[in-house]
Amino acid sequence: MGAMLQDKFKKVVKQCLPTYKVVGTLGQGIHGSVFHVKDSLKERAVKVVPIHVERSTLFREDADLDSKVSRDFHAVCSYYEKIKGPDVVTIHDFHLVNKSISSGYAEAYLVILMACCKGNLQDLVLAKHPISPEEALGFASQLAQMMGRLSQVSGETFLLTDFKPSNILVDHAGSLLMGDLGGLKRVSSVSSVVGGAQFTPNWSAPELILKGARPDIVSSVYSLGLVIYYLCEGRLPHEEADFTDRIGLIKEKGPLFSRSDLPDVLVNTVSRCLRFDREERLSSFEAVARSLSEPLEQNSTPEKTSVFFSSPQKCETPSDAFVEPFTGMRFVWIPEGDLVLRGSEQSCREHVPGFYLAATPVTQSQWRKVMRTNPSHFPRSPEHPVEMVSWKEVAVFCRRMTEASQGKFRFFIPDEAQWLYAAQGGCDDTSFSGGDDLDYLGWHLGNGSFSTHEVGEKSPNAYGLFDMCGNVQEWCDGCLSCYLTPKVGSQDRVVRGGSWNQSAKRCSLDSRRVIAGGLKYSNLGFRVAMLHL
């Protein structure tokens, strides 16, 4: 916005509010400018918005133009009356000044006198970054509740089309307020002098930018996810890219977080807000608020090389399920028995003592808690299985869990006999873990949509184990005695289970692979076994 236009706006303020003195500029945008003003008793903010109406077949006569300008003014006033509340900046007065009609158009200025908030969310983040996890979670919850209330009371979604940190004010008590009056976007004539889009591309959903779709609640949830991410990281996800490339990077890699101290509930909510496909996104601000209020497990690790768990829960009997409290990893008891290898040309029977096995593959959230990274190719959500991890890295993960349990438990990679025995679930004549219908049991090439999926979405086998066939292949440690490979001392490792990009045959219990332990693939993860010490 040019200096001449800014000077013009200041003259409008002086004319309309002669007792106030302009002492600074608080903000500039496509709908006008906001100035900091003072009189002898108080401070206020003043927003000046130009109104411009072109003559047309609808507004031929001077009276038509005059009426249109007046209607627009009253529309903004009535809109504020509808949405005002504790989470919207207080408006003290509205003025319509300098209305004039010429041969081609009518123009005027809308002057809004409001409470003075010298800071906004963008300023706050830049000044205090990194904001503490507790404060970030609190602000995120405030934003979700604010947007939920405003969308309900207004019955409109145009309020939400320019949702970004600079439009969210911070009052003297540190509370967040909506500072951008969405009613301005409802009025077609407002700000046409200034021009510009009705939304900011950097903070907008993919469908608005790529398809020109109309904003709605679901697209605004995406914007909310970007704002919460900004709260946590002080920048947009993949900020080095332009806004069109950024959309593709978020879709492909997810909103990658650099901080390890953020609660999983916050990371998970942002990931669910920023899904590329609208159907996979959280569908409302109320859903965002619920997601943020889920039970929270705090992560407080002072060193990068070690992890400290809270006291593990003791399983009184082997039949009990076991939940490791720090990662939330759930284990089920696999009773002892004999593994009979089906389809082998030579007889193969191996006794397997009882042990605990994780009910699902290790998730990205669980890996991040222990290893402080997320190497996954598909960081769609924290509940997707971790992949792109080598056998050696998996061994380190298990060792850290064992060390952190302070001598109570041993966590380890199951060997091939343990893995296959658990996958059979007490039935050695089915093609897959849990039955013969893989569509019902796991994600594979035919139904996986070329990606991993959140763990536990398909049906389990008889032991309560999910995703043993499909989603991601799983590392094993050691091999059955009836196989010649891997040989003792070899760096190769057995891989079982099949994955999202493999055929049903490759996902069957008959299928196995042997690969170098240092390799990493986007379809290769693992699950953890456990024994009491």
Summary of the structure (lengths in Angstrom):
residues: 533
radius of gyration: 29.8
end to end distance: 69.8
largest distance: 98.5
contacts: 1735
relative contact order: 0.08
helix: 32%
strand: 20%
